């Protein structure tokens, strides 16, 4: 299909492809509303959960990294204690 990627018609083409892949073009309008709202809610929850978990794991990893890269004297004293 010869459509420019920045045009609204390309977005419409992508939406039509999505409807073909999910077979949602066969649904009634009220079924489409439920289907799309469920999918958007799941995508939103997935993105939010990924954001929270990644931020938590990165902060833990940085704390561990900076704790292990302390001065050698601090590390030696912590082993002795």
N, C-alpha and C positions, 0 to 999 in steps of 0.2 A: 504494500500500500504506500503510495507516494504522498505522504502527509508530513508537513513540517512538524518537528517535535515540540516546538514552543507554542503551537497554535491551540486554541480551544477544541478544534476538531480532533486533534490528536488525543486530548484527554477524553473526549467522547468516544473515540475509537478504543482507548484502553478500557473505559467503562463497559463498552459492548463486549470486549474480549473477556472481562471479568464475569459478565452475565452469562456468556457462553460456557465458560469453564465451570462455573458453579451451577449452571442450569437454572439460575434465578429468573431468567426471562419467561419461564413457564409458570411462575408463581403469580398469585393474585396480588393486588396492591397492598392489602393488609398483611399478607405473608412476607412481602418484600420488606415492609417497615420493621416487622419483628426480626427477620433474618439480618438485615443491615444493622439494626440497633444492637442486636446481640453480638455481631461480629465487631462492631466498633467498641462496644464495652469490653470485650475480651482483649482486643488490641490495646486499648487504653490501660487495662489492668496489667497486661504483660509488660508494656513499656514502663509503667510506674514501678512495678516490682523489680524489673531489671535495673532501673535507675537507683532504687533504694539498695538493692543487694550489691550492685557494683560499687556504689559509693562506700558502703560499709566494708566490703572486702578490700578495697583500695586503701582506706584509712587504716585498717588492721595491718595490711602488708607494709605500709609506710612506717607505722609505729614499730613493727618488728625489725624492719630494715634499719631505721635510725637507732633503735636500741642495740642492735648488734654491731653497728658501726661507731659506737662511742669511742672514747679515748682508751688506749690499751690499759692505762692505769685503772680506770673505772671497771673495765672488764676483769682485770686481775683481782681487784679487791672484791668484786661480786663473787668470784669463784672461791676465794679464801673464806668469805663469810659463810 
